Amino acid sequence: MQQTRFTYSSFLCLAVLLLVAMLLSACKKEEKRPSVLEEIKQQGVLKILTRNTPMTYYEGADGPAGMEYELATLFAEHLGVKLEIDSNHDIKEIYQSLSRGEAHIGAAGLEISLSKIHDFLYAPEYMQVEPIVIYNRRNTEHQKPKSLDDMVGSQLAVIAGTESARLLRELQSQHPKLSWKETADLEATDLIRMVQEEELDYAVVNSNELDINLAYFTKVKEAFKLPGNHKLAWVMPKQRDYTLYQETKKFFAKLAEEGQLEQMQDRYYGHKEELNYVGVQLFLRHVRNRLPKYERHFRGAAKKYDLDWKLLAAVGYQESHWRPHAKSPTGVRGLMMLTRNTSKEMGVTNRLDAKQSIYGGARYLAKLIRRMPERIQEPDRTWMAMASYNVGFGHLEDARIITEHMKKDPTKWIDVREHLPLLQKRDWYKHTKYGFARGQEPVTYVQNIRQYYDILSWYDTRLQQLAQNRVTEQPISQSVSFSIVPPVL
């Protein structure tokens, strides 16, 4: 009997020991679980949620583009992993998907929201924007409002889930008669188009959203700004550790320190202010009436010299408004406005022949791009080549030397364009090799060409969509669900 009790006790002790061992083993396994950042690197994939907008992510002529796409690509390279993007989301869906752990980061032009900071982490802000009320300058019934009270009784809209929508609710206490519509089915570009086409009287969008669309919707204009700024940042769910969040902090600090963030903002938004309403309207008229006569030559020359035909066409428009017999007071002539010496060098025998001029201009621009020092990367390489097309290679080099003297980067257009105007000032140009130059001209020249190029790209894409029957002309307001925020009674 005692032998049986001993055996039973021994069994119990063994069972307890096994249970303890299992618990210790489970704890050790839990302790060995990789961090969020390590998990991403082990899986080799960074999952990003975004929105399909011109400000964030879209399919451009040369593939995926957009500031958020560019940032996400750089971050994936920084981690050494593959980028996986899902762009079919609105703001609400992005937050819901992150909460369910279906992605690592929401990179979608999202504003830092005080109402969400308890459940989510925001990376360092990469841009500040202003909430802006827009109107149609040609709408005689609903003219430019000066305050929110001026819009009472009108059709006002905002994107649901944005900080602008939250701000309107705050301001409604001061303007109790104000009412507006909200929707999650659209993006800011859609609201801007609806104001353009008088489907809406007014809308609230962010300043960057207006900037990037202004050239395409020329009837739309800023009425006034709403109070405060919105900060754009990536968003992450709060997880078991902060390793991914800490890595985004390092990443954005590095981008800011190296000037890449500023250069990226310049690439997408830095050339939007040069063209006015009349200039854009004139350009679009010439796109319809003049460009078709010469488009085949631009395409042919661009293919031969490895250029973007729309960029080459934009240069031609800036030079002559696509007029083959154009002439300047200094004697340059033709559609691409070539000098006698440049024409001779490029093999152009008749500067007034449109085809010869375009091919000569393309060859000259390609030569200038090749001539840039190897350390200058794209797109800065092309911007500087275009500046030298206007002001001359020697003057551009003088500006680059001044840029370096001022402790800025002579390989970056954003820094060189800041110092080109100094070539107009005697205190500066007297120390340069090539002397005086109208340094502001190449700055405006490049800005305008970049704007013309953007408009041509948009116009060309829209024509392709129409040809493939992918664009509906049905008013947006007839196919989208809006929720009404009523006045405070």
NORNOR-V385264 format. One record per residue. RES is the residue in three letters. D_FIRST is the distance of its C-alpha to the first C-alpha in Angstrom with 2 decimals. Layout:
res:RES d_first:D_FIRST
res:RES d_first:D_FIRST
This chain:
res:MET d_first:0.00
res:GLN d_first:3.79
res:GLN d_first:5.31
res:THR d_first:5.12
res:ARG d_first:6.44
res:PHE d_first:8.71
res:THR d_first:10.00
res:TYR d_first:10.71
res:SER d_first:12.44
res:SER d_first:14.25
res:PHE d_first:15.44
res:LEU d_first:16.78
res:CYS d_first:18.56
res:LEU d_first:20.02
res:ALA d_first:21.24
res:VAL d_first:22.86
res:LEU d_first:24.48
res:LEU d_first:25.81
res:LEU d_first:27.20
res:VAL d_first:28.88
res:ALA d_first:30.28
res:MET d_first:31.68
res:LEU d_first:33.28
res:LEU d_first:34.77
res:SER d_first:36.03
res:ALA d_first:37.61
res:CYS d_first:39.26
res:LYS d_first:40.62
res:LYS d_first:41.98
res:GLU d_first:43.61
res:GLU d_first:45.08
res:LYS d_first:46.53
res:ARG d_first:48.33
res:PRO d_first:52.05
res:SER d_first:54.60
res:VAL d_first:57.02
res:LEU d_first:59.73
res:GLU d_first:57.55
res:GLU d_first:56.46
res:ILE d_first:60.14
res:LYS d_first:60.95
res:GLN d_first:58.01
res:GLN d_first:59.02
res:GLY d_first:62.65
res:VAL d_first:64.05
res:LEU d_first:65.49
res:LYS d_first:65.69
res:ILE d_first:68.67
res:LEU d_first:69.82
res:THR d_first:73.55
res:ARG d_first:76.49
res:ASN d_first:79.36
res:THR d_first:82.28
res:PRO d_first:85.08
res:MET d_first:83.46
res:THR d_first:80.02
res:TYR d_first:79.69
res:TYR d_first:82.09
res:GLU d_first:83.34
res:GLY d_first:86.51
res:ALA d_first:89.09
res:ASP d_first:87.18
res:GLY d_first:83.64
res:PRO d_first:81.22
res:ALA d_first:82.70
res:GLY d_first:82.36
res:MET d_first:81.44
res:GLU d_first:77.78
res:TYR d_first:77.51
res:GLU d_first:79.07
res:LEU d_first:76.78
res:ALA d_first:73.67
res:THR d_first:74.83
res:LEU d_first:75.29
res:PHE d_first:71.86
res:ALA d_first:70.19
res:GLU d_first:72.10
res:HIS d_first:71.03
res:LEU d_first:67.36
res:GLY d_first:68.00
res:VAL d_first:66.76
res:LYS d_first:68.31
res:LEU d_first:69.82
res:GLU d_first:68.88
res:ILE d_first:71.12
res:ASP d_first:70.90
res:SER d_first:74.13
res:ASN d_first:73.93
res:HIS d_first:72.91
res:ASP d_first:74.41
res:ILE d_first:73.39
res:LYS d_first:70.89
res:GLU d_first:69.20
res:ILE d_first:68.89
res:TYR d_first:66.97
res:GLN d_first:64.74
res:SER d_first:63.98
res:LEU d_first:63.18
res:SER d_first:60.80
res:ARG d_first:58.94
res:GLY d_first:58.70
res:GLU d_first:61.04
res:ALA d_first:63.20
res:HIS d_first:63.34
res:ILE d_first:66.76
res:GLY d_first:69.45
res:ALA d_first:72.76
res:ALA d_first:75.25
res:GLY d_first:77.84
res:LEU d_first:75.47
res:GLU d_first:76.39
res:ILE d_first:74.03
res:SER d_first:72.94
res:LEU d_first:71.89
res:SER d_first:70.11
res:LYS d_first:67.80
res:ILE d_first:66.94
res:HIS d_first:63.67
res:ASP d_first:62.34
res:PHE d_first:64.20
res:LEU d_first:65.38
res:TYR d_first:69.04
res:ALA d_first:70.25
res:PRO d_first:73.33
res:GLU d_first:76.40
res:TYR d_first:78.72
res:MET d_first:81.66
res:GLN d_first:83.14
res:VAL d_first:85.07
res:GLU d_first:87.10
res:PRO d_first:86.92
res:ILE d_first:90.36
res:VAL d_first:92.17
res:ILE d_first:94.24
res:TYR d_first:97.17
res:ASN d_first:99.72
res:ARG d_first:102.94
res:ARG d_first:104.97
res:ASN d_first:103.66
res:THR d_first:106.59
res:GLU d_first:104.72
res:HIS d_first:101.81
res:GLN d_first:103.21
res:LYS d_first:101.55
res:PRO d_first:99.42
res:LYS d_first:99.41
res:SER d_first:96.39
res:LEU d_first:93.57
res:ASP d_first:95.78
res:ASP d_first:98.28
res:MET d_first:95.71
res:VAL d_first:95.00
res:GLY d_first:95.58
res:SER d_first:95.39
res:GLN d_first:92.93
res:LEU d_first:90.65
res:ALA d_first:87.47
res:VAL d_first:84.60
res:ILE d_first:81.51
res:ALA d_first:78.41
res:GLY d_first:75.63
res:THR d_first:78.02
res:GLU d_first:78.77
res:SER d_first:82.27
res:ALA d_first:80.91
res:ARG d_first:78.93
res:LEU d_first:82.07
res:LEU d_first:84.19
res:ARG d_first:81.81
res:GLU d_first:82.16
res:LEU d_first:85.94
res:GLN d_first:86.17
res:SER d_first:85.82
res:GLN d_first:89.18
res:HIS d_first:90.65
res:PRO d_first:89.28
res:LYS d_first:91.61
res:LEU d_first:90.27
res:SER d_first:88.45
res:TRP d_first:87.28
res:LYS d_first:85.37
res:GLU d_first:82.18
res:THR d_first:80.69
res:ALA d_first:77.87
res:ASP d_first:79.46
res:LEU d_first:82.17
res:GLU d_first:82.71
res:ALA d_first:85.38
res:THR d_first:87.67
res:ASP d_first:87.70
res:LEU d_first:88.70
res:ILE d_first:91.47
res:ARG d_first:92.75
res:MET d_first:92.71
res:VAL d_first:94.83
res:GLN d_first:97.12
res:GLU d_first:97.58
res:GLU d_first:97.89
res:GLU d_first:94.80
res:LEU d_first:93.70
res:ASP d_first:95.95
res:TYR d_first:93.69
res:ALA d_first:90.30
res:VAL d_first:88.18
res:VAL d_first:87.01
res:ASN d_first:86.14
res:SER d_first:88.91
res:ASN d_first:87.48
res:GLU d_first:87.28
res:LEU d_first:90.93
res:ASP d_first:92.03
res:ILE d_first:90.64
res:ASN d_first:92.14
res:LEU d_first:95.45
res:ALA d_first:97.56
res:TYR d_first:96.49
res:PHE d_first:97.02
res:THR d_first:100.30
res:LYS d_first:101.00
res:VAL d_first:97.91
res:LYS d_first:98.29
res:GLU d_first:96.46
res:ALA d_first:97.45
res:PHE d_first:95.53
res:LYS d_first:92.23
res:LEU d_first:89.51
res:PRO d_first:88.15
res:GLY d_first:85.57
res:ASN d_first:84.18
res:HIS d_first:81.23
res:LYS d_first:79.05
res:LEU d_first:77.87
res:ALA d_first:74.53
res:TRP d_first:71.60
res:VAL d_first:68.59
res:MET d_first:64.86
res:PRO d_first:61.76
res:LYS d_first:59.58
res:GLN d_first:56.60
res:ARG d_first:53.61
res:ASP d_first:56.00
res:TYR d_first:59.74
res:THR d_first:60.29
res:LEU d_first:62.63
res:TYR d_first:64.54
res:GLN d_first:65.00
res:GLU d_first:66.26
res:THR d_first:68.85
res:LYS d_first:70.07
res:LYS d_first:70.63
res:PHE d_first:72.31
res:PHE d_first:74.81
res:ALA d_first:75.54
res:LYS d_first:76.42
res:LEU d_first:78.63
res:ALA d_first:80.46
res:GLU d_first:80.92
res:GLU d_first:82.35
res:GLY d_first:84.60
res:GLN d_first:83.11
res:LEU d_first:82.30
res:GLU d_first:85.89
res:GLN d_first:87.24
res:MET d_first:85.09
res:GLN d_first:86.34
res:ASP d_first:89.87
res:ARG d_first:89.37
res:TYR d_first:88.43
res:TYR d_first:90.36
res:GLY d_first:92.82
res:HIS d_first:95.78
res:LYS d_first:95.74
res:GLU d_first:98.39
res:GLU d_first:101.48
res:LEU d_first:102.74
res:ASN d_first:104.22
res:TYR d_first:104.51
res:VAL d_first:107.95
res:GLY d_first:106.88
res:VAL d_first:103.90
res:GLN d_first:106.03
res:LEU d_first:108.71
res:PHE d_first:106.17
res:LEU d_first:104.64
res:ARG d_first:108.13
res:HIS d_first:108.91
res:VAL d_first:105.58
res:ARG d_first:106.76
res:ASN d_first:110.42
res:ARG d_first:110.81
res:LEU d_first:107.58
res:PRO d_first:107.72
res:LYS d_first:110.93
res:TYR d_first:109.24
res:GLU d_first:105.55
res:ARG d_first:105.82
res:HIS d_first:107.37
res:PHE d_first:104.64
res:ARG d_first:101.98
res:GLY d_first:103.77
res:ALA d_first:104.43
res:ALA d_first:100.89
res:LYS d_first:99.45
res:LYS d_first:101.83
res:TYR d_first:101.02
res:ASP d_first:97.31
res:LEU d_first:97.69
res:ASP d_first:96.50
res:TRP d_first:99.46
res:LYS d_first:98.85
res:LEU d_first:98.95
res:LEU d_first:102.18
res:ALA d_first:103.65
res:ALA d_first:102.69
res:VAL d_first:104.57
res:GLY d_first:107.57
res:TYR d_first:107.59
res:GLN d_first:107.41
res:GLU d_first:110.30
res:SER d_first:112.70
res:HIS d_first:111.16
res:TRP d_first:111.39
res:ARG d_first:115.18
res:PRO d_first:116.49
res:HIS d_first:119.81
res:ALA d_first:118.40
res:LYS d_first:120.15
res:SER d_first:119.41
res:PRO d_first:122.01
res:THR d_first:120.83
res:GLY d_first:121.61
res:VAL d_first:118.22
res:ARG d_first:118.44
res:GLY d_first:116.64
res:LEU d_first:113.43
res:MET d_first:111.32
res:MET d_first:114.04
res:LEU d_first:114.46
res:THR d_first:116.92
res:ARG d_first:119.53
res:ASN d_first:117.79
res:THR d_first:114.36
res:SER d_first:115.89
res:LYS d_first:117.58
res:GLU d_first:114.40
res:MET d_first:112.37
res:GLY d_first:115.01
res:VAL d_first:116.22
res:THR d_first:119.88
res:ASN d_first:120.33
res:ARG d_first:118.40
res:LEU d_first:119.49
res:ASP d_first:117.85
res:ALA d_first:114.55
res:LYS d_first:112.65
res:GLN d_first:113.89
res:SER d_first:113.12
res:ILE d_first:109.54
res:TYR d_first:108.82
res:GLY d_first:110.48
res:GLY d_first:108.52
res:ALA d_first:105.24
res:ARG d_first:106.04
res:TYR d_first:106.94
res:LEU d_first:103.80
res:ALA d_first:101.62
res:LYS d_first:103.47
res:LEU d_first:102.83
res:ILE d_first:99.11
res:ARG d_first:98.98
res:ARG d_first:100.98
res:MET d_first:98.43
res:PRO d_first:96.41
res:GLU d_first:93.21
res:ARG d_first:91.03
res:ILE d_first:92.19
res:GLN d_first:89.73
res:GLU d_first:90.17
res:PRO d_first:91.14
res:ASP d_first:92.87
res:ARG d_first:94.66
res:THR d_first:96.36
res:TRP d_first:97.21
res:MET d_first:98.91
res:ALA d_first:100.74
res:MET d_first:102.12
res:ALA d_first:103.18
res:SER d_first:105.07
res:TYR d_first:106.63
res:ASN d_first:108.14
res:VAL d_first:108.92
res:GLY d_first:108.95
res:PHE d_first:106.45
res:GLY d_first:108.08
res:HIS d_first:107.82
res:LEU d_first:104.16
res:GLU d_first:103.55
res:ASP d_first:105.36
res:ALA d_first:103.04
res:ARG d_first:99.99
res:ILE d_first:101.24
res:ILE d_first:101.75
res:THR d_first:98.25
res:GLU d_first:96.78
res:HIS d_first:98.99
res:MET d_first:97.55
res:LYS d_first:93.99
res:LYS d_first:93.13
res:ASP d_first:92.07
res:PRO d_first:95.09
res:THR d_first:92.97
res:LYS d_first:92.12
res:TRP d_first:94.69
res:ILE d_first:93.45
res:ASP d_first:94.52
res:VAL d_first:97.69
res:ARG d_first:99.04
res:GLU d_first:98.77
res:HIS d_first:101.17
res:LEU d_first:103.61
res:PRO d_first:105.77
res:LEU d_first:106.42
res:LEU d_first:108.76
res:GLN d_first:111.21
res:LYS d_first:111.39
res:ARG d_first:113.79
res:ASP d_first:111.60
res:TRP d_first:109.12
res:TYR d_first:111.13
res:LYS d_first:113.59
res:HIS d_first:110.78
res:THR d_first:109.76
res:LYS d_first:111.09
res:TYR d_first:112.31
res:GLY d_first:113.41
res:PHE d_first:113.74
res:ALA d_first:111.98
res:ARG d_first:111.35
res:GLY d_first:107.66
res:GLN d_first:106.69
res:GLU d_first:107.99
res:PRO d_first:105.32
res:VAL d_first:102.61
res:THR d_first:103.95
res:TYR d_first:104.67
res:VAL d_first:101.06
res:GLN d_first:99.72
res:ASN d_first:101.98
res:ILE d_first:101.13
res:ARG d_first:97.41
res:GLN d_first:98.07
res:TYR d_first:100.28
res:TYR d_first:97.62
res:ASP d_first:94.94
res:ILE d_first:97.25
res:LEU d_first:98.16
res:SER d_first:94.50
res:TRP d_first:93.77
res:TYR d_first:96.91
res:ASP d_first:96.20
res:THR d_first:92.61
res:ARG d_first:93.80
res:LEU d_first:96.46
res:GLN d_first:93.85
res:GLN d_first:91.64
res:LEU d_first:94.61
res:ALA d_first:95.50
res:GLN d_first:92.01
res:ASN d_first:92.08
res:ARG d_first:89.10
res:VAL d_first:90.81
res:THR d_first:91.37
res:GLU d_first:94.33
res:GLN d_first:92.80
res:PRO d_first:92.72
res:ILE d_first:89.28
res:SER d_first:89.42
res:GLN d_first:89.42
res:SER d_first:86.17
res:VAL d_first:83.99
res:SER d_first:82.03
res:PHE d_first:82.86
res:SER d_first:81.27
res:ILE d_first:83.73
res:VAL d_first:83.24
res:PRO d_first:85.54
res:PRO d_first:87.62
res:VAL d_first:86.23
res:LEU d_first:87.79
